[in-house]
């Protein structure tokens, strides 16, 4: 127990000494770092780019041209002749205009009375569809038929036979190289006198249309259709179909 107390006393005495020694060493190390010199090396480049040689531009000397001033040409003044030349007077003299107003003329014509005007009545041709007319047209040879259906059937048969006899479509097909089935649409009007008018045709070739119009013009005069006991015009359509070989 006595030995340990002596050792503790020695440690307390030496602690101050150790602290002073350590502080001195730290100060010496800091001073040494501050006084130390470090060399810095600057890199050198071996290959140096050539320096561009200075160049010069020859600027030509421009001499300003002196403007040439042209002297004005003096015009000679003509002397006025003292002789007077007489010039004939060709200007016609205007006649004296009398601005006196004329006496007004009084017209004895009285206003026209509208009742005295007679307008001529112009009858317009009215074309009714064939299926709506009261009495259909009567084709020559169909006078004995009583009803409209019988008359229409008779007229259609007569027109079909006429087209079959007179229509010359095969020769046109041979001349113009037409083959196959050919259709021609024909529409015409039967006016209030029973005549065939306003024929319209449509076909694959103009010659076929002309031939169809020629045949339709052969249709004879018919008894006109009637509507409320008055003659009226009707429209009729017939197709023409034939096979060209």
C-alpha positions in Angstrom: 0.0 0.0 0.0 2.8 2.5 0.7 4.5 1.6 -2.6 1.6 2.6 -4.7 1.2 6.0 -3.2 4.8 6.8 -4.0 4.3 5.9 -7.7 1.2 8.1 -8.0 3.1 11.1 -6.7 5.9 10.6 -9.4 3.3 10.5 -12.1 1.8 13.8 -11.1 5.2 15.5 -11.1 6.2 14.2 -14.5 2.9 15.2 -16.2 3.8 18.8 -16.4 7.2 18.0 -17.9 5.7 15.8 -20.6 3.2 18.5 -21.6 5.9 21.1 -22.0 8.1 18.7 -24.1 5.1 17.9 -26.4 4.2 21.5 -26.9 7.8 22.4 -27.8 7.9 19.6 -30.4 4.6 20.8 -32.0 5.9 24.4 -32.3 9.2 23.2 -33.9 7.3 21.1 -36.4 5.0 24.1 -37.3 8.0 26.4 -37.7 9.8 23.9 -39.9 6.8 23.6 -42.2 6.5 27.4 -42.5 10.2 27.8 -43.4 10.4 25.0 -45.9 10.7 26.0 -49.6 9.0 24.0 -52.4 10.3 24.3 -55.9 7.8 24.6 -58.7 8.7 23.4 -62.2 7.2 25.1 -65.2 6.6 22.7 -68.2 8.5 23.7 -71.3 7.1 23.1 -74.8 9.7 21.8 -77.3 7.7 22.2 -80.4 6.8 25.8 -81.0 4.4 26.8 -83.7 5.9 29.1 -86.3 5.1 32.7 -86.1 3.1 34.0 -89.0 5.1 36.4 -91.1 3.5 39.8 -91.5 2.0 40.4 -94.9 1.2 43.7 -96.6 -1.4 44.7 -99.3 -0.5 47.2 -101.9 -3.3 49.7 -102.2 -3.2 51.5 -105.6 -3.2 55.3 -105.4 -6.4 56.7 -106.9 -6.1 60.1 -108.3 -9.4 62.0 -108.3 -10.4 63.3 -111.7 -11.1 66.9 -112.1 -14.5 67.5 -113.6 -14.5 69.2 -116.9 -16.8 72.1 -117.0 -18.3 72.8 -120.3 -19.0 76.3 -121.2 -22.5 77.1 -122.2 -23.0 77.7 -125.9 -24.3 81.2 -126.5 -27.4 81.2 -128.6 -27.7 83.9 -131.2 -30.7 86.1 -130.7 -32.8 86.5 -133.8 -33.8 90.0 -134.7 -37.5 90.5 -135.0 -38.4 91.6 -138.5 -40.3 94.8 -138.8 -42.4 93.5 -141.6 -45.9 92.3 -140.8 -47.3 89.3 -142.7 -51.1 89.2 -143.1 -52.5 85.8 -142.3 -55.9 84.8 -143.9 -58.6 84.2 -141.4 -59.9 80.6 -141.9 -61.9 80.4 -138.7 -65.6 80.2 -139.6 -67.9 82.6 -137.9 -70.4 80.8 -135.7 -74.0 81.7 -136.6 -76.0 83.6 -134.1 -77.8 81.1 -131.8 -81.3 82.0 -130.8 -81.8 80.8 -127.2 -85.4 81.8 -127.2 -87.5 78.8 -126.0 -90.1 77.3 -128.3 -93.7 77.4 -127.4 -94.8 74.1 -125.7 -96.9 71.8 -127.7 -100.0 70.5 -126.0 -100.9 66.9 -126.8 -104.5 66.0 -127.0 -103.8 62.2 -126.3 -105.7 61.1 -123.2 -104.3 58.4 -120.8 -105.0 54.8 -122.0 -107.7 52.9 -120.3 -106.4 49.4 -119.3 -109.9 48.0 -120.2 -109.3 49.1 -123.8 -106.2 46.9 -124.2 -106.9 43.5 -125.7 -104.2 40.9 -125.2 -104.1 38.0 -127.5 -104.1 34.7 -125.6 -101.2 32.4 -126.6 -101.9 28.8 -126.0 -98.9 27.0 -124.6 -98.3 23.4 -125.5 -98.7 21.3 -122.4 -97.3 17.8 -122.5 -98.7 15.3 -120.1 -97.2 12.0 -119.2 -98.8 9.2 -121.2 -100.0 7.3 -118.1 -101.8 10.3 -116.7 -103.7 11.5 -119.7 -107.5 10.8 -119.9 -107.5 9.6 -123.5 -104.3 8.3 -125.0 -103.3 8.9 -128.7 -104.8 6.5 -131.2 -102.3 5.0 -133.7 -103.7 4.3 -137.2 -105.2 0.8 -137.1 -106.0 1.0 -133.4 -109.3 2.9 -133.7 -111.4 -0.1 -132.7 -109.8 -0.4 -129.3 -111.9 1.0 -126.5 -109.8 1.3 -123.4 -106.6 3.2 -122.9 -104.7 0.0 -122.1 -105.8 -1.6 -125.3 -104.9 1.5 -127.3 -101.5 1.7 -125.7 -100.8 -2.0 -126.3 -101.8 -1.6 -129.9 -99.7 1.5 -130.4 -96.7 -0.1 -128.8 -96.9 -3.1 -131.1 -97.3 -1.0 -134.2 -94.3 1.1 -133.4 -92.2 -2.0 -132.5 -93.0 -3.6 -135.9 -92.2 -0.4 -137.7 -88.7 -0.2 -136.0 -88.0 -3.9 -136.7 -88.7 -3.3 -140.4 -87.1 0.0 -141.0 -84.2 0.2 -138.5 -80.9 -0.7 -140.3 -78.6 -1.3 -137.3 -76.6 -4.3 -138.7 -75.1 -2.3 -141.6 -74.0 0.4 -139.2 -72.5 -2.1 -136.9 -70.5 -3.7 -139.7 -69.4 -0.4 -141.1 -68.2 1.0 -137.8 -67.1 -2.3 -136.1 -69.8 -2.4 -133.4 -70.3 -5.7 -131.6 -72.5 -7.0 -128.8 -75.8 -5.7 -127.6 -76.5 -2.2 -128.6 -79.2 -0.1 -126.7 -80.7 3.1 -128.0 -83.0 5.2 -125.8 -85.6 7.2 -127.7 -88.0 9.8 -126.4 -90.4 11.9 -128.4 -93.5 14.0 -128.1 -96.9 13.5 -129.7 -98.3 17.0 -129.9 -101.9 18.1 -129.8 -102.2 17.7 -133.6 -101.0 14.0 -133.5 -97.5 14.7 -135.0 -94.3 13.3 -133.6 -91.9 16.1 -132.5 -88.9 16.8 -130.3 -87.2 13.4 -130.9 -84.3 12.8 -128.5 -82.0 9.8 -128.9 -79.0 8.4 -126.9 -76.8 5.6 -128.2 -73.3 4.3 -127.9 -72.5 5.6 -131.4 -73.8 8.7 -133.1 -74.8 6.8 -136.3 -77.1 4.6 -134.3 -78.8 7.7 -132.8 -79.2 9.2 -136.2 -80.7 6.0 -137.6 -83.2 5.8 -134.6 -84.3 9.4 -135.2 -84.8 8.6 -138.9 -87.1 5.6 -138.1 -89.1 7.6 -135.5 -89.8 10.3 -138.1 -91.6 7.6 -140.2 -94.3 7.1 -137.5 -97.6 8.3 -139.1 -99.9 11.0 -137.8 -102.1 9.8 -134.9 -105.3 11.0 -133.3 -104.1 13.3 -130.5 -104.6 12.6 -126.8 -107.3 14.4 -124.9 -107.6 15.9 -121.5 -110.9 17.4 -120.4 -112.1 17.2 -124.1 -109.1 19.2 -125.3 -106.3 18.0 -127.5 -103.0 17.8 -125.5 -99.5 16.6 -126.1 -98.0 13.6 -124.5 -94.5 12.2 -124.1 -93.6 8.7 -125.3 -90.5 6.6 -124.6 -89.4 3.5 -126.6 -86.1 1.5 -126.2 -84.4 0.0 -129.2 -82.2 -3.1 -128.5 -80.4 -5.2 -131.1 -77.4 -7.5 -131.1 -74.6 -6.7 -133.5 -72.6 -9.7 -134.8 
